[in-house]
Amino acid sequence: MKIPNKMTADEAVKLIKSNNRVLIQGGSATPQALINAMVKRAPELRNVELVHLHTEGACGYTAPELRESFHTNAFFIGGNIRKMVGDTVDYIPVFLSEIPSLFRQGYMDLDVVLVNVSPPDKHGFCSLGVSVDIVISGIERGKKVIAQINSRMPRTFGDAQIHLKHFDACVEIEEEIYEMKFVEPSGIEKSIGKNIAEIIDDGATLQMGIGGIPNAVLTFLHNHKNLGVHTEMFSEGIVDLVKNGVVNGSKKNTNPYKIVSGFAMGTRRLYDFMDDNPEIEMNDIAYVNDTSIIRKNPKVTAINSAIEVDLTGQICADSIGQRMFSGVGGQMDFMRGAALSEGGKPICAITSTTCKGVSKITPVLKVGAGVVTTRAHARFVATEYGIAELFGRNLKQRAQSLRDIAHPDHREELDKAIFERFKSSLMTK
């Protein structure tokens, strides 16, 4: 099919003007060709605001010497921009489910949107591929949309389909999309995965992210039955479960028999699995992370991570003290959605210590740490030493349950903290 408004990347990014706000598609779909062309224009641009979820790959726009040209307001902090937070990067705390409303309700006008899409089909529809999330709302509201049409982007369905007529400039390229390699879970992560898998019921609907612990959980689910997936993101750990029939979505009440997600990250094996696969629906994150949608599915089991958890169940997942590390993301969307689901289980999964041996279960959070999941929302906390169930427990019972799943090297310190706070070390039922 003939591509309208076809031009080079250098020509396309001339649509970006000084004082514009630009939304960049993120995750594995980060449009590197357009970003690189935009950064080359830095001498011509001033005060361009860039907004995005976490991105992957080079982010030259955050360089200190370009601060007069570009500044970033991130909705989630990825590793590639973390060091620049407080300098050329700022963070906007917001639930992932509510970011589209910033655009749709006029809180943030978007001058330009940069996207990475598949080639068009015979009807002229391209696909946003592995990242629909907040981008679909940006395309709806953006004044200009620049698309890099990429033969390496898989074609996905759901809300991912976008017609060529929506693009003001098109750049044909062949660019590998970012791959997140599978990392074999450590022994500790496998212990956590096994603990969590034991409380996942047949027929449950899963939400989980990427990394060692989610991968470990998935490896222990091969004897489960009729699992479903409704998650803000997924990785290739589910591929074998789908092929083996463990994940089939047959018990879901919303989007039955479908894997519903907002974005995906993995290797080419995952992207090839997604390509032209009608079993997968990549949808607007305002829908995927809507608690009223999540709760309709049965036994929603949401598995999220944290940086530290205090003895009352307050969960910090976005900062190390006052230093921003990641973001609020969709944790609360799914922790609450799972809690409201019939038979649901919101789970916070952590290793008992950091890589430096510091306990992640602490008497109090660090000064300035953000509470992403409140103590009233926390229900299950899992480590390699077991699972603490907090729902319906008083503060002292919670403290002692959390102490019991802490690393043995730190339990004496936690015992002292419990005694100092509650004037007793005995469990009172």
Solvent accessible surface area in square Angstrom, and as a share of the most:
residue,aa,sasa,rsa
1,M,131,0.59
2,K,183,0.78
3,I,17,0.09
4,P,53,0.34
5,N,78,0.40
6,K,119,0.50
7,M,61,0.27
8,T,76,0.44
9,A,20,0.15
10,D,67,0.35
11,E,84,0.37
12,A,0,0.00
13,V,0,0.00
14,K,116,0.49
15,L,53,0.26
16,I,0,0.00
17,K,114,0.48
18,S,42,0.27
19,N,107,0.55
20,N,24,0.12
21,R,57,0.21
22,V,0,0.00
23,L,0,0.00
24,I,1,0.01
25,Q,0,0.00
26,G,7,0.06
27,G,3,0.03
28,S,2,0.02
29,A,0,0.00
30,T,8,0.04
31,P,0,0.00
32,Q,34,0.15
33,A,21,0.16
34,L,0,0.00
35,I,1,0.01
36,N,75,0.38
37,A,4,0.03
38,M,0,0.00
39,V,33,0.19
40,K,135,0.57
41,R,30,0.11
42,A,3,0.02
43,P,109,0.69
44,E,114,0.51
45,L,2,0.01
46,R,112,0.41
47,N,78,0.40
48,V,0,0.00
49,E,22,0.10
50,L,0,0.00
51,V,0,0.00
52,H,0,0.00
53,L,16,0.08
54,H,28,0.13
55,T,3,0.02
56,E,29,0.13
57,G,38,0.37
58,A,65,0.51
59,C,18,0.11
60,G,32,0.30
61,Y,1,0.00
62,T,7,0.04
63,A,25,0.19
64,P,56,0.35
65,E,139,0.63
66,L,38,0.19
67,R,124,0.45
68,E,120,0.54
69,S,5,0.03
70,F,0,0.00
71,H,63,0.28
72,T,1,0.01
73,N,31,0.16
74,A,0,0.00
75,F,2,0.01
76,F,58,0.24
77,I,1,0.00
78,G,6,0.06
79,G,55,0.53
80,N,49,0.25
81,I,1,0.01
82,R,62,0.23
83,K,194,0.82
84,M,35,0.16
85,V,41,0.24
86,G,67,0.64
87,D,70,0.36
88,T,5,0.03
89,V,0,0.00
90,D,78,0.40
91,Y,35,0.13
92,I,39,0.20
93,P,96,0.60
94,V,22,0.12
95,F,83,0.35
96,L,6,0.03
97,S,23,0.15
98,E,89,0.40
99,I,1,0.01
100,P,1,0.01
101,S,33,0.21
102,L,34,0.17
103,F,2,0.01
104,R,77,0.28
105,Q,123,0.55
106,G,41,0.40
107,Y,152,0.58
108,M,22,0.10
109,D,87,0.45
110,L,2,0.01
111,D,27,0.14
112,V,1,0.01
113,V,0,0.00
114,L,0,0.00
115,V,0,0.00
116,N,0,0.00
117,V,0,0.00
118,S,3,0.02
119,P,54,0.34
120,P,24,0.15
121,D,46,0.24
122,K,165,0.70
123,H,115,0.51
124,G,1,0.01
125,F,80,0.33
126,C,0,0.00
127,S,0,0.00
128,L,0,0.00
129,G,0,0.00
130,V,0,0.00
131,S,0,0.00
132,V,0,0.00
133,D,4,0.02
134,I,2,0.01
135,V,0,0.00
136,I,19,0.10
137,S,0,0.00
138,G,0,0.00
139,I,14,0.07
140,E,102,0.46
141,R,124,0.45
142,G,15,0.15
143,K,132,0.56
144,K,83,0.35
145,V,4,0.02
146,I,0,0.00
147,A,0,0.00
148,Q,0,0.00
149,I,4,0.02
150,N,0,0.00
151,S,64,0.41
152,R,71,0.26
153,M,7,0.03
154,P,2,0.01
155,R,41,0.15
156,T,0,0.00
157,F,60,0.25
158,G,38,0.36
159,D,55,0.29
160,A,0,0.00
161,Q,50,0.22
162,I,11,0.06
163,H,46,0.21
164,L,6,0.03
165,K,152,0.65
166,H,89,0.40
167,F,3,0.01
168,D,54,0.28
169,A,0,0.00
170,C,0,0.00
171,V,6,0.03
172,E,86,0.39
173,I,42,0.21
174,E,131,0.59
175,E,37,0.17
176,E,106,0.47
177,I,6,0.03
178,Y,84,0.32
179,E,51,0.23
180,M,57,0.25
181,K,134,0.57
182,F,95,0.39
183,V,104,0.60
184,E,113,0.51
185,P,6,0.04
186,S,56,0.36
187,G,54,0.52
188,I,86,0.44
189,E,40,0.18
190,K,81,0.34
191,S,46,0.30
192,I,0,0.00
193,G,0,0.00
194,K,98,0.42
195,N,31,0.16
196,I,0,0.00
197,A,5,0.04
198,E,118,0.53
199,I,44,0.22
200,I,7,0.04
201,D,55,0.29
202,D,71,0.37
203,G,8,0.07
204,A,0,0.00
205,T,1,0.01
206,L,2,0.01
207,Q,4,0.02
208,M,9,0.04
209,G,18,0.18
210,I,54,0.27
211,G,34,0.32
212,G,15,0.14
213,I,22,0.11
214,P,16,0.10
215,N,11,0.06
216,A,0,0.00
217,V,0,0.00
218,L,6,0.03
219,T,71,0.41
220,F,77,0.32
221,L,0,0.00
222,H,80,0.36
223,N,139,0.71
224,H,32,0.14
225,K,127,0.54
226,N,48,0.25
227,L,0,0.00
228,G,2,0.02
229,V,5,0.03
230,H,2,0.01
231,T,1,0.01
232,E,24,0.11
233,M,14,0.06
234,F,3,0.01
235,S,12,0.08
236,E,21,0.09
237,G,18,0.18
238,I,5,0.02
239,V,1,0.00
240,D,61,0.31
241,L,1,0.00
242,V,20,0.11
243,K,133,0.56
244,N,97,0.50
245,G,39,0.38
246,V,9,0.05
247,V,3,0.02
248,N,47,0.24
249,G,2,0.02
250,S,38,0.24
251,K,105,0.44
252,K,9,0.04
253,N,102,0.52
254,T,18,0.11
255,N,34,0.18
256,P,60,0.38
257,Y,136,0.52
258,K,61,0.26
259,I,2,0.01
260,V,0,0.00
261,S,0,0.00
262,G,0,0.00
263,F,19,0.08
264,A,0,0.00
265,M,1,0.01
266,G,2,0.02
267,T,21,0.12
268,R,47,0.17
269,R,105,0.38
270,L,0,0.00
271,Y,0,0.00
272,D,84,0.43
273,F,33,0.14
274,M,0,0.00
275,D,66,0.34
276,D,89,0.46
277,N,25,0.13
278,P,88,0.55
279,E,51,0.23
280,I,0,0.00
281,E,35,0.16
282,M,0,0.00
283,N,10,0.05
284,D,16,0.08
285,I,0,0.00
286,A,35,0.27
287,Y,71,0.27
288,V,0,0.00
289,N,1,0.00
290,D,50,0.26
291,T,45,0.26
292,S,55,0.35
293,I,27,0.14
294,I,2,0.01
295,R,113,0.41
296,K,111,0.47
297,N,2,0.01
298,P,30,0.19
299,K,72,0.30
300,V,2,0.01
301,T,2,0.01
302,A,0,0.00
303,I,6,0.03
304,N,21,0.11
305,S,73,0.47
306,A,13,0.10
307,I,35,0.18
308,E,4,0.02
309,V,0,0.00
310,D,4,0.02
311,L,4,0.02
312,T,1,0.00
313,G,0,0.00
314,Q,40,0.18
315,I,0,0.00
316,C,0,0.00
317,A,15,0.12
318,D,12,0.06
319,S,1,0.01
320,I,59,0.30
321,G,7,0.06
322,Q,144,0.64
323,R,134,0.49
324,M,43,0.19
325,F,66,0.28
326,S,14,0.09
327,G,4,0.04
328,V,22,0.13
329,G,10,0.10
330,G,2,0.02
331,Q,15,0.07
332,M,19,0.08
333,D,9,0.04
334,F,0,0.00
335,M,0,0.00
336,R,90,0.33
337,G,0,0.00
338,A,0,0.00
339,A,15,0.12
340,L,59,0.29
341,S,5,0.03
342,E,153,0.69
343,G,49,0.47
344,G,13,0.12
345,K,41,0.17
346,P,0,0.00
347,I,0,0.00
348,C,0,0.00
349,A,2,0.02
350,I,3,0.02
351,T,29,0.17
352,S,0,0.00
353,T,27,0.16
354,T,49,0.28
355,C,137,0.82
356,K,179,0.76
357,G,36,0.35
358,V,80,0.46
359,S,13,0.09
360,K,36,0.15
361,I,0,0.00
362,T,20,0.12
363,P,41,0.26
364,V,103,0.59
365,L,25,0.13
366,K,92,0.39
367,V,128,0.73
368,G,48,0.46
369,A,19,0.14
370,G,23,0.23
371,V,64,0.37
372,V,10,0.06
373,T,0,0.00
374,T,56,0.32
375,R,93,0.34
376,A,80,0.62
377,H,49,0.22
378,A,1,0.01
379,R,43,0.16
380,F,24,0.10
381,V,0,0.00
382,A,0,0.00
383,T,0,0.00
384,E,29,0.13
385,Y,89,0.34
386,G,18,0.17
387,I,49,0.25
388,A,3,0.02
389,E,82,0.37
390,L,0,0.00
391,F,118,0.49
392,G,76,0.73
393,R,96,0.35
394,N,77,0.39
395,L,71,0.36
396,K,25,0.11
397,Q,25,0.11
398,R,20,0.07
399,A,0,0.00
400,Q,18,0.08
401,S,16,0.10
402,L,0,0.00
403,R,62,0.23
404,D,73,0.38
405,I,8,0.04
406,A,0,0.00
407,H,47,0.21
408,P,68,0.43
409,D,116,0.60
410,H,35,0.16
411,R,51,0.19
412,E,117,0.52
413,E,99,0.44
414,L,1,0.01
415,D,50,0.26
416,K,122,0.52
417,A,19,0.15
418,I,4,0.02
419,F,111,0.46
420,E,120,0.54
421,R,113,0.41
422,F,49,0.21
423,K,151,0.64
424,S,34,0.22
425,S,66,0.43
426,L,135,0.67
427,M,83,0.37
428,T,84,0.49
429,K,213,0.90
